[in-house]
Amino acid sequence: MIIETQEDVTRAVLAEMHRTPDARTKEILSALVSHLHAFVREVRLTEKEFQQAIGTLNAIGKHTTPSHNEAMLLSGALGVSNLVCLLNNPQPTQANNLGPFYRAGSPRCANGDSIVRSETPGAPLAFKGWVKDAQGRAIPGAEVDVWQSAPSGLYENQDATQAEMNLRGTFTTGADGGFSFRSVKPAGYPVPTEGPTGALLRAQKRHNLRPAHLHFLIVKPGFKTIASQVYDPDDPHLETDSQFGVTKALIGSYERSAGGYSMQFTFVLDAGESARPQPPISAKSGR
């Protein structure tokens, strides 16, 4: 099509979709073009703003490394990560954002083991969890990946002073669907702001803090894999999480004792496809 008007541009791009062999790919790309062109028209995007947008896309790639996933971080800051999660899981759900700091291959641990692998100052934490189906029956043999930030506010992949895979571990549920581990109580932390995510937060006068939480990835054949996060009920940033991840179903409860803290939590899996997600990072930072 020879372009005569700005409306012709959209028609021409959509017309070229007819050769797309996969129906779902065609559906997604057609909707993307329609909404993207409508957005450009709605805000009357200027040429300068277009160049700035291209610069942001380029910066996402430049700020993504084996130890940092800027696209995943930005998706969370725009609320897209949790929106996709809530769209794809029956409500209410304990599924939550995978987040930008999940690493595959964490050490396999026996129930009750500690995931503290290097000196990590903080209040001791004893966690006991159960994995059950929608009818309340125990799910034995489920693999549970656990990871968290140190009380300093850094995940081990961000911090060269922490041991490899510090505060990470993989557990297997027992006959009662239970698993347990020892760690330190997590603290809230700031998300990185050196890249486009930081620029977005500054432009909106938003803080870059996440409420304290523990991460879980639960995998069992025959059940839908879920990533989950369990949040500290006393964290001051529950309602202003910079990644929009906090849901009512995932606010836990800590019990305090002379020896530190303990928490118990039950996860419910729905029948469905078991598939591990693509890890957003693969290595530690050298810094």
N, C-alpha and C positions, 0 to 999 in steps of 0.2 A: 504494500500500500504506500502510495506517495502521500506524505504528510502535508495537509493543508491547515489544520487547526490543532489546538492543544488536545481537543477531544479525540482526534484521529490517532494520537500517540497511544492512548489506552486501547482503543479498538484494534490497532495494529498489533500490539504486543499480545493481547488476548487471542487474536486470530491465529498467531503463530503457535499457540498451544495445541493445535489439533493433531500434531504429529507425536505428542507425548504418549508413549505406549502404556505406561502405568496409570490407571485411573485415579488412584489416590494422589500420586505426584501431580497429575494435572489439576485435580481439585485444589490442592494446597497452593500451587503456584498461581493458579487463576485467582484465587481469593487474595493471595498476597499482593499481586499486581493491582487488583481492583481497590483494595483498601489502602495500599501505599500511594497510588495515584490520587485517591480521594483525600488522603491526609495532606498531600502536597498542595492540592487545590484549597482545602479548608483553611490551612494556615498561610496560604499564599507564600510558600517558601521562597526566600530570596536567593540570588546566586551566591551571595556571601555565606548565607546559612547552609546552603547545599555543600559548599566547600568545607565548612566546619564539620558538617555531618560526615563527610567522607574522611576527614582527618580523624574523627572519633573512631570510625570503623577500623582505620589503619592502626590507631593507637591500641585498640583491643588486641590485635595480633602482636604488636610490639611488646605489650606488657604480659603476654602469656608465655610461660616457661614451664619446664617439667615440674616445678614446685609451686606454680601459681596459675590459676585459670581465671583470667579477667572476664571472659564472656560469661562464665557461670556466676561470678560475683555480681556483674552488672544485671544479669537476669533476675537475681534475687532482689537487688535494689529497686528494680522496676515492678516487683510483685509477680513476675511471669512464672518463676519457679514454683511458687506455692499455688498459683492459679492452675497450672498444668497438673499438679499433684491432686488438687481438690476436684478437678474435672474428671480425673481418671480413677477415682476411688469412691466406693459407696460411702455415704455420709450417715452418721459421723465416722470419721476415719482417724487412725493413728499414723497414717502415712504422712510424711513431711518432706521438706527439701533434702535432697542428698547433700547439698552444700558443695563448696569448692575445695574442701580439704580431705575428701575421702581418698585413701590409698588402698589398692588391692594388696594381698599377700601379707597381711599382718600376722604375727606369730600365733600359732595355735596354742591354746591354753587349756588347762584343766579347770573345771569349775572351782571357784574359790581362789584362783591365782591372782597375783597382783599384775596390773598392766603398767606399773611404774618401773621404768627401765634405767632411769638415771636420777640423780638427785633432783627432786621436785618438791620444794617447800610448799606446804599446804595442809589443810585439815584432812585427816584420814576419812575415807569414804568406803563403806561396805554396801554394795549393790546386790539385790536379789531380784531377778526377773522371771517371769513365766511367759510362755508362748502357747496360746490356745486357739482353737478354731471358733467359728461364730456360734457354735452350740456350747461352748465352754469346756470342750474336751481338750486334754493336754496334747501337744504336738511334740513328740520326742524326735530327736535327730535333726532338729533345725539348726542351721549354722547362723550364728549371731556375731557379726562384726561390730566391734565397739571402738569408738575413738572420741577424743575430747581435746580441748586446749588445756595447757597448763594454767595454774592460777595467775601466772604472769601475763596471760592474754595471748600467748603464742602457741600454735600447733607445732609439733616437732618438725614438720616439713619447712616451717618458717624460721627455725631457730637452730643454728649449727651447734649450739651448746647442749642441746638435748640429744640423747642417744637415739640411734635409728629406731623408729617405730615406738618411741616413748609414748605412753598413754594410748596405745592401740593393742587390740588383741582379738582373736577369733575363738568363740566358745561354741559348744554343742549342747543343746538341751537334753536333759535326762528323761527318764521314763515319765516323770511328772510334768514335763515341759519346762522344767526350771533350769536356770543358769545363774551364775553368781561370779562376782569379781571384786577385787579390792583396788582402790585408786585414791585420788585426792579430790576433794570437792572442787568442781570447776567454778570459775569466775566469769563474769561478763568480759567482753573484750572488744576492741575496735577492729573493724575490717580495714584492710589496706586501702589507702587513699591516693597512692602515687599515680594511678591511671585514670581512665575515663569514669570509673565508678566514683572516685573521689571528686572529680570535677562535677558530676551530676549532683552529688550530695551538697557540695558547696554552693552550687547555683540555686538549690532549693532551701538553703539554710537548714539542712538536716544534719543531725549527728550521725556518726558512723559506728555506733555501738550495737552490739548484740547482747541479749540477756544470756546469763549462764545456762548451759545445757550440756547434755550427754547425747552422743550420736549412736544410732543403732541401724544396722542393715541386716534384715532377717530373710533367710533363703531356705526354702524347703520344697522339694518337688511336689507338685499337686496344689500348691498354694501361691497366691500372688505375692511376689517379692515386695517388701516395703522397706523404704528408708524412713527412719523416724528420729525425732529429737525430743528429749524430755527436759522440761524447763524448770528452773528454780522459781517457786511461787513468790519469793521475796525480792526478786530482782527488780530494780526500779525502772527497767526499760522493757518490761513485758509488752506494754501497749504502744511502744514506739520503736520496736525492733527494726533496725535498718534493712533487714532482709524480709520483713513481713512474714515470718515463719510461725509465730506463736498462735496455736489454736487451743481452745478450752480442753480438748481431749488429751493434750500433752503437757499440762501443768502438773508436775509431780508434787511430792511432799517429802521433805527431809525430816528425820527425827534426830535430835541432838542428844549425845550422851558424853560422859567423861572421856570416852575414847575417840570421839569425833562425830561423824554423821553416818546415818544409814538411810537407805531408800529402797522401797519395793514398788514394782510396777508390772502390770500384766499387759502384754501385747496380744491383739487379736488379728489373726490372718483369715482372709477370705479365700475360698477356692479360686484357682486361676493359674496363670502362667508363672513359672519360676524362671527368672532370668536375672543374671547379675548385670548391673548397670556399667557403662563404660566409666572407669575412674577418671575424674577430671584432672588429676595430677599423678605423677609417677615417681617423683624423687624429692629429696631434701634440697633446701636452699644451701648454697655454699657460704652464705653471709652469716 
